[in-house]
Structures are given as structure tokens and as C-alpha cells.
Amino acid sequence: MTEKQLHKLRRQDLLQLLGAQGKEAAQLQARLDEAAEELKDLQDTRTKFIERMDDKDAQIEKLKPRLDEKDARIEKLTARLNEKDARIEKLIGRLNEKDARIGQLTAEIEQYRSGEILGFEGDPSIDEVGQKLNAVLRAAQKAVAQYLDGARAAGSQAAPLPTDMQGQPSKESLPEPADSWPEPSEERAGEGQQGQEERI
């Protein structure tokens, strides 16, 4: 509305116009107040949200060392488990070796029981058995002597034999020489045959 048009208006029209503008200004002020209130609520909410985020960050910072400790413990436990697995594998290998050795010894025992180890066929006499045993024991005595000589020469830390006061191996610890064993006599041969007959 121009200034000319404003001058042409009557006083009553002017009052109405002023009243309408006043109402409009009041409405605008109310809306402005509402917007300001909403803005304040939003700012309060934002402040609370930021505080909560800060609290969460502080909690995370507190939890980080504990998580690092847990990770370190897990690493240690994993390493220990790997060590245990390696030890178990070694023990399994040793057990398999022992089982194989037990199988070999069992087969040897069966050979001794059956007489195959001494090369007997049929029903041997006591003299034959005595001669075979003497040969086996001489070979064993020779092997023991060779082992002891080799152990002494190499400075091996094999389990020491029992010694007497002068540090020499005691007589009880060494096998008796095969030459000193009595040859089976006819009397003993008869006893052996009699024992065999009783077993039969």
C-alpha cells in the first residue's frame, strides 16, 4: 500500500489495519517463541547426546586396557596350547616307538619260547641246548665288553655299573664268563630229559 492510499484511508480503517498487523505480529512472535523453545530443546538434547558420547568414549578408553590384557592372555594361552600340542605329538611318537619295540620284544620272546632263536629243529638234547646257550651267552658277554669299552672311550654318560671300594665294577654286576660254566653232564642230561618227559 502506497503512502497516498494510506492518507486516503479513514481513521477506522487505519485502526482495523493496525489491529490486523498487531495480531499478525503477535502470531509471528508466538511462532518465533515456539521456534526458540524448540531450538533450546534441540540444543539441550544435543548437549545431552554429546555428554553421553563423551561418557561412552571414556568407558571405551577404560575398556581398552582390559581388552589389551585379554588379548595378551589369549596369545599366551594359544602359545601354551601350541606347546602342549607339540609335546603331545612328541609323546605320541615315543609311544609309537615303544609299541614297535614291545612288538619286537614280544616276537623275540615267542622265538625263545619256541626254540627258534637257538635254531633247534625237533626235540633237542640237553647237550645241544647247553652248547647253544653257551654260545649265546659268550656272544652277549662279548657285546657287553665291547659296549663298556666303547662307553669308556667315548666318555659316555651311560648309567654306571655298581662298583666296589676301589671304583672297579663289582663282580655281581658283570656276567659270569661262559668258560667257567659247567658243561652239562650226563647226569644233568638225564635229569633234563626226565623233566621233559614229566612235562610231556
MDAnalysis code that builds the backbone (N, CA, C; Angstrom):
import MDAnalysis as mda
import numpy as np

u = mda.Universe.empty(600, n_residues=200, atom_resindex=np.repeat(np.arange(200), 3), trajectory=True)
u.add_TopologyAttr("name", ["N", "CA", "C"] * 200)
u.add_TopologyAttr("resid", np.arange(1, 201))
u.add_TopologyAttr("resname", ["MET", "THR", "GLU", "LYS", "GLN", "LEU", "HIS", "LYS", "LEU", "ARG", "ARG", "GLN", "ASP", "LEU", "LEU", "GLN", "LEU", "LEU", "GLY", "ALA", "GLN", "GLY", "LYS", "GLU", "ALA", "ALA", "GLN", "LEU", "GLN", "ALA", "ARG", "LEU", "ASP", "GLU", "ALA", "ALA", "GLU", "GLU", "LEU", "LYS", "ASP", "LEU", "GLN", "ASP", "THR", "ARG", "THR", "LYS", "PHE", "ILE", "GLU", "ARG", "MET", "ASP", "ASP", "LYS", "ASP", "ALA", "GLN", "ILE", "GLU", "LYS", "LEU", "LYS", "PRO", "ARG", "LEU", "ASP", "GLU", "LYS", "ASP", "ALA", "ARG", "ILE", "GLU", "LYS", "LEU", "THR", "ALA", "ARG", "LEU", "ASN", "GLU", "LYS", "ASP", "ALA", "ARG", "ILE", "GLU", "LYS", "LEU", "ILE", "GLY", "ARG", "LEU", "ASN", "GLU", "LYS", "ASP", "ALA", "ARG", "ILE", "GLY", "GLN", "LEU", "THR", "ALA", "GLU", "ILE", "GLU", "GLN", "TYR", "ARG", "SER", "GLY", "GLU", "ILE", "LEU", "GLY", "PHE", "GLU", "GLY", "ASP", "PRO", "SER", "ILE", "ASP", "GLU", "VAL", "GLY", "GLN", "LYS", "LEU", "ASN", "ALA", "VAL", "LEU", "ARG", "ALA", "ALA", "GLN", "LYS", "ALA", "VAL", "ALA", "GLN", "TYR", "LEU", "ASP", "GLY", "ALA", "ARG", "ALA", "ALA", "GLY", "SER", "GLN", "ALA", "ALA", "PRO", "LEU", "PRO", "THR", "ASP", "MET", "GLN", "GLY", "GLN", "PRO", "SER", "LYS", "GLU", "SER", "LEU", "PRO", "GLU", "PRO", "ALA", "ASP", "SER", "TRP", "PRO", "GLU", "PRO", "SER", "GLU", "GLU", "ARG", "ALA", "GLY", "GLU", "GLY", "GLN", "GLN", "GLY", "GLN", "GLU", "GLU", "ARG", "ILE"])
u.atoms.positions = np.array([
    [0.848, -1.160, 0.000],
    [0.000, 0.000, 0.000],
    [0.909, 1.244, 0.000],
    [0.571, 2.159, -0.888],
    [1.385, 3.377, -1.007],
    [0.993, 4.375, 0.048],
    [1.856, 5.438, 0.142],
    [1.589, 6.479, 1.160],
    [0.320, 7.254, 0.841],
    [0.009, 7.494, -0.432],
    [-1.211, 8.206, -0.847],
    [-2.433, 7.419, -0.417],
    [-2.364, 6.118, -0.708],
    [-3.502, 5.275, -0.347],
    [-3.673, 5.263, 1.173],
    [-2.587, 5.297, 1.890],
    [-2.646, 5.288, 3.349],
    [-3.310, 6.574, 3.866],
    [-3.015, 7.744, 3.235],
    [-3.623, 9.016, 3.642],
    [-5.109, 9.054, 3.313],
    [-5.505, 8.365, 2.287],
    [-6.911, 8.361, 1.891],
    [-7.756, 7.521, 2.841],
    [-7.134, 6.605, 3.570],
    [-7.915, 5.729, 4.463],
    [-8.486, 6.522, 5.628],
    [-9.671, 6.092, 6.072],
    [-10.298, 6.732, 7.225],
    [-9.645, 6.218, 8.487],
    [-9.952, 6.924, 9.529],
    [-9.366, 6.578, 10.820],
    [-9.779, 5.184, 11.248],
    [-10.969, 4.813, 11.009],
    [-11.472, 3.492, 11.404],
    [-10.758, 2.396, 10.620],
    [-10.539, 2.658, 9.345],
    [-9.829, 1.665, 8.525],
    [-8.375, 1.515, 9.007],
    [-7.829, 2.674, 9.392],
    [-6.452, 2.616, 9.870],
    [-6.346, 1.783, 11.164],
    [-7.348, 1.989, 12.023],
    [-7.344, 1.228, 13.279],
    [-7.490, -0.282, 13.003],
    [-8.343, -0.609, 12.079],
    [-8.521, -2.020, 11.725],
    [-7.204, -2.596, 11.164],
    [-6.587, -1.788, 10.298],
    [-5.334, -2.240, 9.704],
    [-4.252, -2.434, 10.769],
    [-4.184, -1.478, 11.704],
    [-3.211, -1.597, 12.781],
    [-3.519, -2.813, 13.659],
    [-4.786, -3.043, 13.903],
    [-5.176, -4.211, 14.711],
    [-4.787, -5.508, 14.020],
    [-5.016, -5.571, 12.693],
    [-4.666, -6.786, 11.933],
    [-3.156, -6.996, 11.955],
    [-2.418, -5.879, 11.811],
    [-0.962, -6.011, 11.849],
    [-0.470, -6.436, 13.239],
    [-1.143, -5.891, 14.260],
    [-0.781, -6.274, 15.627],
    [-1.017, -7.764, 15.855],
    [-2.179, -8.274, 15.372],
    [-2.480, -9.706, 15.512],
    [-1.434, -10.545, 14.770],
    [-1.118, -10.081, 13.551],
    [-0.143, -10.824, 12.764],
    [1.225, -10.821, 13.456],
    [1.581, -9.660, 14.037],
    [2.866, -9.578, 14.745],
    [2.861, -10.491, 15.964],
    [1.703, -10.536, 16.673],
    [1.602, -11.405, 17.850],
    [1.742, -12.873, 17.438],
    [1.088, -13.240, 16.311],
    [1.201, -14.627, 15.830],
    [2.654, -14.961, 15.470],
    [3.280, -13.979, 14.772],
    [4.673, -14.198, 14.390],
    [5.567, -14.330, 15.630],
    [5.276, -13.505, 16.668],
    [6.072, -13.574, 17.900],
    [5.888, -14.930, 18.594],
    [4.616, -15.411, 18.586],
    [4.326, -16.714, 19.209],
    [5.075, -17.830, 18.466],
    [5.042, -17.731, 17.131],
    [5.753, -18.749, 16.348],
    [7.256, -18.664, 16.587],
    [7.726, -17.388, 16.706],
    [9.150, -17.209, 16.981],
    [9.532, -17.783, 18.348],
    [8.640, -17.557, 19.332],
    [8.898, -18.113, 20.673],
    [8.910, -19.644, 20.647],
    [7.942, -20.214, 19.898],
    [7.896, -21.682, 19.777],
    [9.175, -22.215, 19.124],
    [9.608, -21.514, 18.056],
    [10.827, -21.943, 17.362],
    [12.033, -21.842, 18.290],
    [12.058, -20.757, 19.097],
    [13.169, -20.585, 20.046],
    [13.146, -21.699, 21.095],
    [11.940, -22.044, 21.557],
    [11.806, -23.128, 22.547],
    [12.269, -24.458, 21.946],
    [11.841, -24.727, 20.709],
    [12.268, -25.962, 20.038],
    [13.786, -25.986, 19.863],
    [14.344, -24.804, 19.483],
    [15.785, -24.729, 19.312],
    [16.516, -25.008, 20.632],
    [15.947, -24.449, 21.718],
    [16.554, -24.684, 23.023],
    [16.487, -26.168, 23.391],
    [15.315, -26.806, 23.127],
    [15.186, -28.250, 23.402],
    [16.198, -29.056, 22.585],
    [16.335, -28.659, 21.298],
    [17.292, -29.354, 20.443],
    [18.722, -29.185, 20.959],
    [19.030, -27.969, 21.419],
    [20.377, -27.733, 21.955],
    [20.614, -28.555, 23.227],
    [19.564, -28.609, 24.087],
    [19.686, -29.434, 25.301],
    [19.891, -30.908, 24.938],
    [19.086, -31.371, 23.971],
    [19.210, -32.772, 23.535],
    [20.611, -33.030, 22.974],
    [21.091, -32.066, 22.143],
    [22.429, -32.208, 21.566],
    [23.495, -32.246, 22.661],
    [23.332, -31.377, 23.674],
    [24.301, -31.350, 24.776],
    [24.290, -32.681, 25.525],
    [23.073, -33.185, 25.811],
    [22.972, -34.468, 26.499],
    [23.587, -35.591, 25.664],
    [23.318, -35.543, 24.356],
    [23.857, -36.569, 23.462],
    [25.389, -36.520, 23.458],
    [25.927, -35.300, 23.401],
    [27.388, -35.147, 23.410],
    [27.957, -35.669, 24.730],
    [27.267, -35.379, 25.847],
    [27.732, -35.873, 27.152],
    [27.726, -37.397, 27.189],
    [26.646, -37.957, 26.653],
    [26.573, -39.429, 26.618],
    [27.678, -40.017, 25.738],
    [27.934, -39.369, 24.610],
    [29.017, -39.834, 23.743],
    [30.370, -39.743, 24.451],
    [30.557, -38.642, 25.194],
    [31.803, -38.497, 25.954],
    [31.934, -39.600, 27.005],
    [30.795, -39.891, 27.683],
    [30.814, -40.987, 28.667],
    [31.181, -42.314, 28.000],
    [30.589, -42.552, 26.827],
    [30.882, -43.795, 26.105],
    [32.361, -43.848, 25.711],
    [32.888, -42.711, 25.245],
    [34.308, -42.671, 24.879],
    [35.188, -42.968, 26.093],
    [34.796, -42.387, 27.254],
    [35.563, -42.632, 28.478],
    [35.499, -44.112, 28.853],
    [34.309, -44.713, 28.724],
    [34.179, -46.146, 29.017],
    [35.029, -46.982, 28.063],
    [35.018, -46.590, 26.783],
    [35.817, -47.321, 25.791],
    [37.296, -47.231, 26.149],
    [37.720, -46.026, 26.549],
    [39.129, -45.855, 26.930],
    [39.475, -46.719, 28.139],
    [38.529, -46.829, 29.091],
    [38.772, -47.684, 30.254],
    [38.820, -49.156, 29.856],
    [37.960, -49.529, 28.902],
    [37.883, -50.934, 28.495],
    [39.055, -51.352, 27.604],
    [39.671, -50.392, 26.906],
    [40.767, -50.739, 26.000],
    [41.906, -51.474, 26.700],
    [42.406, -50.978, 27.857],
    [43.482, -51.735, 28.530],
    [43.058, -53.147, 28.921],
    [41.801, -53.275, 29.368],
    [41.325, -54.622, 29.733],
    [41.269, -55.526, 28.504],
    [40.833, -54.949, 27.374],
    [40.807, -55.735, 26.146],
    [42.217, -56.128, 25.721],
    [43.158, -55.186, 25.877],
    [44.551, -55.499, 25.543],
    [45.080, -56.619, 26.439],
    [44.726, -56.567, 27.737],
    [45.142, -57.626, 28.661],
    [44.552, -58.963, 28.239],
    [43.268, -58.938, 27.871],
    [42.613, -60.179, 27.439],
    [43.300, -60.723, 26.189],
    [43.626, -59.817, 25.237],
    [44.305, -60.268, 24.022],
    [45.655, -60.883, 24.359],
    [46.388, -60.234, 25.285],
    [47.693, -60.764, 25.677],
    [47.538, -62.141, 26.328],
    [46.533, -62.289, 27.197],
    [46.300, -63.585, 27.845],
    [45.937, -64.653, 26.818],
    [45.106, -64.256, 25.848],
    [44.720, -65.212, 24.800],
    [45.950, -65.649, 24.012],
    [46.852, -64.677, 23.713],
    [48.077, -65.017, 22.993],
    [48.930, -66.007, 23.801],
    [49.060, -65.730, 25.118],
    [49.852, -66.628, 25.965],
    [49.231, -68.018, 26.009],
    [47.901, -68.061, 26.182],
    [47.230, -69.362, 26.246],
    [47.356, -70.105, 24.929],
    [47.277, -69.372, 23.810],
    [47.433, -70.014, 22.499],
    [48.834, -70.597, 22.362],
    [49.834, -69.818, 22.809],
    [51.220, -70.316, 22.748],
    [51.378, -71.566, 23.614],
    [50.788, -71.548, 24.825],
    [50.884, -72.712, 25.711],
    [50.186, -73.927, 25.090],
    [49.030, -73.685, 24.460],
    [48.322, -74.792, 23.808],
    [49.159, -75.373, 22.672],
    [49.825, -74.487, 21.913],
    [50.684, -74.974, 20.833],
    [51.836, -75.810, 21.389],
    [52.417, -75.349, 22.523],
    [53.483, -76.121, 23.162],
    [52.962, -77.486, 23.608],
    [51.756, -77.482, 24.209],
    [51.174, -78.754, 24.669],
    [50.943, -79.682, 23.479],
    [50.444, -79.107, 22.363],
    [50.218, -79.943, 21.180],
    [51.526, -80.542, 20.685],
    [52.597, -79.721, 20.686],
    [53.901, -80.230, 20.238],
    [54.388, -81.343, 21.168],
    [54.224, -81.135, 22.491],
    [54.648, -82.168, 23.442],
    [53.831, -83.442, 23.257],
    [52.530, -83.279, 23.023],
    [51.663, -84.449, 22.808],
    [52.120, -85.204, 21.565],
    [52.464, -84.445, 20.499],
    [52.943, -85.106, 19.278],
    [54.224, -85.900, 19.553],
    [55.144, -85.282, 20.328],
    [56.382, -85.983, 20.673],
    [56.087, -87.252, 21.476],
    [55.167, -87.111, 22.463],
    [54.830, -88.272, 23.289],
    [54.168, -89.371, 22.469],
    [53.330, -88.962, 21.512],
    [52.695, -89.960, 20.648],
    [53.760, -90.693, 19.837],
    [54.760, -89.922, 19.332],
    [55.852, -90.554, 18.593],
    [56.622, -91.541, 19.457],
    [56.908, -91.110, 20.712],
    [57.628, -92.007, 21.618],
    [56.801, -93.241, 21.941],
    [55.483, -93.058, 22.144],
    [54.616, -94.210, 22.417],
    [54.595, -95.175, 21.236],
    [54.557, -94.604, 20.022],
    [54.585, -95.480, 18.843],
    [55.888, -96.268, 18.777],
    [57.005, -95.574, 19.106],
    [58.289, -96.275, 19.136],
    [58.268, -97.384, 20.179],
    [57.714, -97.069, 21.372],
    [57.644, -98.079, 22.438],
    [56.781, -99.260, 21.996],
    [55.645, -98.956, 21.344],
    [54.780, -100.034, 20.868],
    [55.519, -100.925, 19.871],
    [56.285, -100.271, 18.960],
    [57.039, -101.063, 17.983],
    [58.084, -101.929, 18.691],
    [58.764, -101.332, 19.685],
    [59.787, -102.080, 20.431],
    [59.155, -103.238, 21.198],
    [57.985, -102.981, 21.803],
    [57.271, -104.047, 22.529],
    [56.905, -105.172, 21.573],
    [56.479, -104.797, 20.349],
    [56.163, -105.827, 19.352],
    [57.377, -106.661, 19.008],
    [58.540, -105.981, 18.835],
    [59.767, -106.716, 18.536],
    [60.141, -107.658, 19.678],
    [60.077, -107.129, 20.928],
    [60.432, -107.961, 22.079],
    [59.472, -109.136, 22.235],
    [58.187, -108.874, 21.981],
    [57.203, -109.960, 22.063],
    [57.536, -111.059, 21.054],
    [57.919, -110.624, 19.826],
    [58.287, -111.613, 18.809],
    [59.528, -112.394, 19.234],
    [60.515, -111.679, 19.834],
    [61.719, -112.369, 20.306],
    [61.389, -113.359, 21.418],
    [60.507, -112.946, 22.340],
    [60.109, -113.848, 23.428],
    [59.456, -115.106, 22.854],
    [58.627, -114.911, 21.853],
    [57.981, -116.071, 21.231],
    [59.020, -116.976, 20.581],
    [60.056, -116.333, 19.975],
    [61.117, -117.149, 19.374],
    [61.867, -117.944, 20.443],
    [62.141, -117.289, 21.600],
    [62.805, -118.004, 22.694],
    [61.939, -119.147, 23.196],
    [60.654, -118.870, 23.351],
    [59.753, -119.920, 23.861],
    [59.688, -121.105, 22.924],
    [59.651, -120.812, 21.641],
    [59.525, -121.900, 20.668],
    [60.857, -122.572, 20.366],
    [61.990, -121.943, 20.769],
    [63.314, -122.513, 20.494],
    [63.849, -122.110, 19.141],
    [63.097, -121.309, 18.371],
    [63.552, -120.885, 17.048],
    [64.820, -120.054, 17.145],
    [64.944, -119.253, 18.198],
    [66.086, -118.345, 18.332],
    [67.404, -119.110, 18.411],
    [67.357, -120.327, 18.962],
    [68.564, -121.141, 19.089],
    [68.758, -122.065, 17.887],
    [67.853, -122.044, 16.970],
    [67.981, -122.827, 15.746],
    [67.715, -124.311, 15.920],
    [66.868, -124.668, 16.904],
    [66.554, -126.076, 17.111],
    [65.438, -126.507, 16.185],
    [65.606, -127.723, 15.729],
    [64.521, -128.341, 14.982],
    [64.201, -129.663, 15.662],
    [62.985, -129.907, 15.892],
    [62.594, -131.137, 16.574],
    [62.803, -131.027, 18.068],
    [63.219, -132.147, 18.723],
    [63.377, -132.217, 20.176],
    [64.860, -132.302, 20.493],
    [65.534, -131.161, 20.858],
    [66.986, -131.184, 21.071],
    [67.353, -131.856, 22.387],
    [68.610, -132.332, 22.448],
    [69.112, -132.916, 23.699],
    [69.603, -131.798, 24.607],
    [69.841, -132.148, 25.886],
    [70.331, -131.174, 26.861],
    [71.709, -130.658, 26.451],
    [72.557, -131.537, 25.910],
    [73.899, -131.112, 25.481],
    [73.795, -130.042, 24.393],
    [72.903, -130.277, 23.414],
    [72.727, -129.284, 22.342],
    [72.251, -127.947, 22.902],
    [71.294, -128.021, 23.833],
    [70.766, -126.798, 24.447],
    [71.878, -126.080, 25.194],
    [72.682, -126.841, 25.971],
    [73.779, -126.240, 26.734],
    [74.789, -125.568, 25.825],
    [75.148, -126.241, 24.720],
    [76.120, -125.659, 23.793],
    [75.573, -124.370, 23.166],
    [74.316, -124.413, 22.758],
    [73.716, -123.215, 22.143],
    [73.672, -122.070, 23.144],
    [73.265, -122.376, 24.382],
    [73.178, -121.326, 25.396],
    [74.557, -120.749, 25.698],
    [75.588, -121.650, 25.777],
    [76.952, -121.159, 25.992],
    [77.368, -120.208, 24.889],
    [77.051, -120.552, 23.638],
    [77.415, -119.689, 22.506],
    [76.697, -118.345, 22.593],
    [75.398, -118.399, 22.927],
    [74.610, -117.152, 23.033],
    [75.161, -116.275, 24.146],
    [75.475, -116.878, 25.312],
    [75.956, -116.097, 26.450],
    [77.370, -115.559, 26.204],
    [78.209, -116.328, 25.474],
    [79.534, -115.800, 25.118],
    [79.383, -114.561, 24.227],
    [78.466, -114.657, 23.253],
    [78.238, -113.516, 22.356],
    [77.714, -112.313, 23.139],
    [76.813, -112.577, 24.109],
    [76.274, -111.483, 24.927],
    [77.375, -110.849, 25.773],
    [78.248, -111.721, 26.353],
    [79.351, -111.206, 27.176],
    [80.300, -110.364, 26.328],
    [80.564, -110.810, 25.111],
    [81.442, -110.063, 24.216],
    [80.811, -108.713, 23.858],
    [79.494, -108.710, 23.602],
    [78.800, -107.461, 23.260],
    [78.836, -106.488, 24.429],
    [78.662, -107.020, 25.664],
    [78.713, -106.157, 26.855],
    [80.106, -105.566, 27.006],
    [81.135, -106.371, 26.815],
    [82.510, -105.882, 26.939],
    [82.794, -104.813, 25.901],
    [82.351, -105.041, 24.669],
    [82.542, -104.036, 23.620],
    [81.813, -102.740, 23.959],
    [80.596, -102.879, 24.477],
    [79.820, -101.682, 24.842],
    [80.540, -100.894, 25.931],
    [81.034, -101.601, 26.966],
    [81.727, -100.923, 28.063],
    [83.004, -100.249, 27.577],
    [83.750, -100.921, 26.688],
    [84.960, -100.314, 26.145],
    [84.622, -99.066, 25.342],
    [83.574, -99.168, 24.519],
    [83.171, -98.011, 23.709],
    [82.685, -96.862, 24.572],
    [81.937, -97.184, 25.651],
    [81.424, -96.144, 26.541],
    [82.567, -95.440, 27.255],
    [83.565, -96.232, 27.687],
    [84.718, -95.619, 28.376],
    [85.502, -94.741, 27.406],
    [85.687, -95.221, 26.180],
    [86.478, -94.475, 25.201],
    [85.778, -93.171, 24.805],
    [84.487, -93.209, 24.654],
    [83.742, -92.020, 24.224],
    [83.390, -91.113, 25.382],
    [83.684, -91.530, 26.605],
    [83.316, -90.718, 27.781],
    [81.809, -90.616, 27.908],
    [81.119, -91.685, 27.516],
    [79.659, -91.676, 27.538],
    [79.140, -91.543, 28.954],
    [77.952, -90.996, 29.046],
    [77.329, -90.839, 30.367],
    [76.265, -91.893, 30.572],
    [76.553, -93.098, 30.127],
    [75.619, -94.194, 30.346],
    [75.563, -94.496, 31.826],
    [74.503, -95.135, 32.264],
    [74.340, -95.449, 33.683],
    [75.514, -96.299, 34.139],
    [76.247, -95.868, 35.199],
    [77.433, -96.623, 35.640],
    [77.050, -97.943, 36.287],
    [77.954, -98.913, 36.113],
    [77.740, -100.199, 36.768],
    [78.085, -100.060, 38.242],
    [77.503, -100.874, 39.111],
    [77.887, -100.829, 40.529],
    [79.370, -101.142, 40.683],
    [80.040, -100.375, 41.542],
    [81.479, -100.545, 41.725],
    [81.784, -100.928, 43.164],
    [83.012, -101.491, 43.327],
    [83.445, -101.824, 44.684],
    [84.171, -100.626, 45.286],
    [84.864, -100.813, 46.386],
    [85.514, -99.706, 47.109],
    [86.612, -99.050, 46.275],
    [87.285, -99.811, 45.386],
    [88.371, -99.249, 44.580],
    [87.857, -98.621, 43.285],
    [86.544, -98.593, 43.072],
    [85.989, -97.997, 41.864],
    [85.919, -98.956, 40.691],
    [86.245, -100.254, 40.912],
    [86.173, -101.234, 39.846],
    [84.763, -101.819, 39.821],
    [84.286, -102.235, 38.627],
    [82.956, -102.857, 38.592],
    [82.910, -104.065, 39.506],
    [81.825, -104.160, 40.282],
    [81.711, -105.287, 41.208],
    [81.459, -106.570, 40.431],
    [81.874, -107.695, 40.999],
    [81.750, -108.971, 40.307],
    [80.301, -109.320, 40.045],
    [79.411, -108.862, 40.963],
    [77.991, -109.190, 40.802],
    [77.387, -108.502, 39.580],
    [77.992, -107.328, 39.192],
    [77.408, -106.563, 38.085],
    [77.826, -107.096, 36.726],
    [78.930, -107.881, 36.648],
    [79.396, -108.412, 35.377],
    [78.884, -109.827, 35.190],
    [78.582, -110.199, 33.927],
    [78.136, -111.581, 33.708],
    [79.281, -112.557, 33.937],
    [78.946, -113.719, 34.379],
    [79.949, -114.755, 34.646],
    [80.520, -115.238, 33.323],
    [81.834, -115.394, 33.196],
    [82.399, -115.857, 31.923],
    [81.807, -117.202, 31.535],
    [81.549, -117.318, 30.228],
    [80.912, -118.550, 29.755],
    [81.830, -119.747, 29.931],
    [83.170, -119.490, 29.906],
    [84.102, -120.611, 30.039],
    [84.015, -121.272, 31.413],
    [83.573, -120.491, 32.427],
    [83.536, -121.034, 33.783],
    [82.260, -121.805, 34.071],
    [81.322, -121.781, 33.121],
    [80.086, -122.515, 33.375],
    [80.338, -124.009, 33.194],
    [79.711, -124.803, 34.022],
    [79.913, -126.253, 33.868],
    [79.211, -126.770, 32.638],
    [79.895, -127.642, 31.931],
    [79.264, -128.281, 30.787],
    [78.189, -129.228, 31.298],
    [77.106, -129.363, 30.605],
    [76.069, -130.278, 31.082],
    [76.595, -131.716, 31.106],
    [76.499, -132.321, 32.254],
    [76.965, -133.701, 32.408],
    [75.869, -134.654, 31.982],
    [76.275, -135.942, 31.893],
    [75.288, -136.951, 31.504],
    [74.195, -137.058, 32.541],
    [74.639, -136.850, 33.832],
    [73.667, -136.932, 34.918],
    [72.608, -135.856, 34.747],
    [73.102, -134.590, 34.458],
    [72.159, -133.484, 34.269],
    [71.329, -133.688, 33.019],
    [71.970, -134.245, 31.979],
    [71.225, -134.501, 30.748],
    [70.080, -135.449, 31.033],
    [70.365, -136.451, 31.868],
    [69.303, -137.391, 32.240],
    [68.194, -136.690, 32.983],
    [68.612, -135.753, 33.920],
    [67.600, -135.008, 34.670],
    [66.751, -134.168, 33.743],
    [67.442, -133.518, 32.736],
    [66.715, -132.661, 31.801],
    [65.722, -133.447, 30.983],
    [66.191, -134.666, 30.528],
    [65.286, -135.486, 29.731],
    [64.114, -135.952, 30.580],
    [64.424, -136.284, 31.873],
    [63.365, -136.715, 32.761],
    [62.350, -135.572, 32.955],
    [62.893, -134.335, 33.099],
    [61.993, -133.170, 33.259],
    [61.130, -132.965, 32.020],
    [61.759, -133.206, 30.844],
    [60.984, -133.052, 29.626],
    [59.878, -134.089, 29.552],
    [60.222, -135.331, 29.982],
    [59.212, -136.385, 29.950],
    [58.072, -136.076, 30.892],
    [58.454, -135.485, 32.095],
    [57.399, -135.150, 33.061],
    [56.484, -134.064, 32.470],
    [57.133, -133.050, 31.748],
    [56.309, -132.003, 31.160],
    [55.383, -132.546, 30.104],
    [55.865, -133.566, 29.358],
    [55.039, -134.169, 28.307],
    [53.900, -134.932, 28.971],
])
